[in-house]
Amino acid sequence: MLNRGLLSWFEKRRKSKTLGLAQQQITKAIDTVTQLQRAISAFSKGDMIKTNRFLENLFLQEVEVDNLRRSVFKELTKGSLPLKYREDLMSLVKRLDRLADYVKDSARSVKILTEVKVPKKFWDPIVDIAEKMVECSIVLGDCIETLGYNPRKAKELANKIDVTEEQIDDKYLEIKALFIKHSKDVDVAILMELRELIDYMEKAADICADTADYIRVLAAGE
């Protein structure tokens, strides 16, 4: 995923060490979504060993995302890219950093929930959201890659992200309805943590959609 698509877009302007760092940051940020989905899937099957392993992988990746973001911004201050493209790259990196932050927050909620018994009726739609998030992130990576050589295709992929994000919103509302329906038979503390989890996941999906909007703007300039 990504390959040299992002690089090819910016290399039209000027080569820079910043580009390689940014590509790493974006790739790792998107990969955190996959780690979250794997953790949630393992948890749904009762495999706590795998759940914790995937969560630890995610936390380590998120630290790398933060470090790479700082490195990108440090390189950007050296002015190796024209101002306009520095701003474009910074905006893209910031968005993917926020995505990783929300994924990390989701993972923290999963970590807390591993200490309790979560009713299957709640966990099944959460698994669905996690799988949709992976779909969304994969398309986002393809969208960024395609921007470098086929802006029209990038816009088409951005539209696909919008559709998947809407499906996540539907699942989000489905789970919120369960909170009311089962408020008397599920511990309120568990409901509160589940609410935190789906809120963070929904925000992560929103960031994917927001990034897709931004890519549409960049593609229009191509």
N, C-alpha and C positions, 0 to 999 in steps of 0.2 A: 504494500500500500504506500502511496505517495511517490515512491521511487524518485524520479527527478522532475516530476511535474511542477512542484512548487519552485524548485530551483530554476527550472527553465523559464518560468514566468519572470522571476527577478533577475536572472542572468541576462535578460534582454537589456537591462539597464546597466548593471555593473556587477562583476564578480566580487564576492565578499565572504570572509570567514563567517560572518553573521548568518548567512543563508544556511550553512550546514548545521549550525547550532539551532536555528529556528526549526529546521526540518526534524531534528531529533526531538525537540520539545513538543512539536505538534504530534508526531508519531506516538510518543510515550503518553501524552495526554489522552489520545484516543484509545490507546491500549488499556488504560485504567478501567474503561467501561467494560471491556471483556473480562477483566479480573473480577469486577463486581458481579457480573452475570454468572461467572463460574462459582463464585462464593455463594450466591443466592441459590443457584441450582443444587449445589452440594448440600446446603442447609435444608432445602426442601426434601432431600432424600435421607436426611438424618446423618450425613457423613460430616461430623464435626472436624475430623482431622483435615480433610480437604478444604472445608470451609475456612478454617483458620490459616491454612497455608496460602490460599488465594487472597485472603484479607491481608496477610503480611506482605505478599508480593505487591499488592495494590499500594499499601502504605509506603513501601520502598520506592515504587515507581513515582508516586506523587512527590516525594522528596526530590527525586531526580528532575521532575518537571519544574519544580520551583527553582532548583539550582540552574537549570538550563535557561529558564526565563531571565534570571539575573544576569547570566552570561550574555544572552542576546541583547539585553538592554545596555550592558556595559559596552559591547561592541558597537551598538548603534550610536553611542555618544561620540565615537571616533569619526563619525561622518563618512564612512566608506560607501554609503548609498546616498543618492539625492534625497533631499528633505521629504518630498512627497512619498517616495517609496519606503523611507524609514517609517513614516507615519502609518502607511498601509500595513507594513510588516508588524509593527508594534501592536496595532489594533488586532491583528489576527492572533498574535501570540497571547495577548491579554485574554482574548475570548477563550482560547483553548486552556489557559491556566485556570480560568474560572470554572470551566467544565471539570477539570481534574479536582478542583476544590470541592465541588458539589458531589462528585463521585466519592471522594474521601469522606465527606460528611455522611453520605449514605452508608459507606462501609462501617463507620463508627456505630451507626444505629444497628446494623446487622450484628456487629460484635456484641453489643449489649443484649440483643434479642437471643443470642445463642445461649444465654443463661436461663431462659424461660421456655415454656412450651407455647408456641404460636399456633393457633387454630389453622387447620389446612384451608378453610374457606377464605382466610385472609392471604395466606401465602401463595396460593395458586395464581391469583391475578398479579401479585408482586413479581412472580417468576415471569409472567407474560410481559410485564413492563420492562424487566431487565433484558429480555430477549429482543424487544422492540428497540431498546436503547442501543443494543449492539448493532442492529440493522441500521439505525440512524447514524451511528458513529462510523460504520464502514462506508456508508454512502458519503458521509461528510469527508472522509479521507479521499475517496475517489473524486469528489467534487473539487477539492483543493488541488489534487494532482492534475485533473483535466483542465483546470484554469490555465495552465501553462501552454497548452497547444490546441484547445478546442473550447473557447469561451461559451459557445452555444450549448455544448454538451454539459458544461459546468452549470449553466442555468437550469437545464432539464433535471439534473441531479439535485439541485437545490430545491426544486419543486417537489421532488420525491421525498426529501427530508420533511417538508411541510406536512405531507400526507401521513407519514409515520408518526410525527409529533402529535398530530390530531388523534391518532389511534391511542397513543400513550395517555393523552388527556381523557379519553373515554374510559380507559381502565382506571385512571386516577379517580374519576367521579364514581366509578363502580365500587371502589374500595371505600371511599368516603361514605357511601350509602350503607355499607356494611357496618361502619362504626355506630350508626344510629340503630340499625336493626339488631345488633348484638351487644348493645351498650350494657345490658344487665347481666349477661352471662360471660363476659370477658373482663378480666381485671383492667381497671382504668389506666394503670401504669403501663400495661402492655399496649393498650390502645394509643396512649400518648406517644410511645416510642415508635409504633407503627406509623402514626401520623407524621412524625418527624422523618421517618424513612421515605415515605412516598412523596413528601414535600420536597426533599432533597433530590430525589430521582426526577421529579417533575421539573424542577429547576434546571437540572442537568440537560434534560430534553429541550427545555426552552433555549438554553445556550446553543445547542446544536441548530435550532431553528434560527436563532439570531445570527449565528455565524453564516448560515446559508443565505440569509438576507444580505449580509455584508459581501459575500462572494458574488451575489447577483450584481451588486453595485460595481465591484471590481471588474466583473466580466463585461458589464456594459461599457466600461472604459477601454476595453480591448477592441 
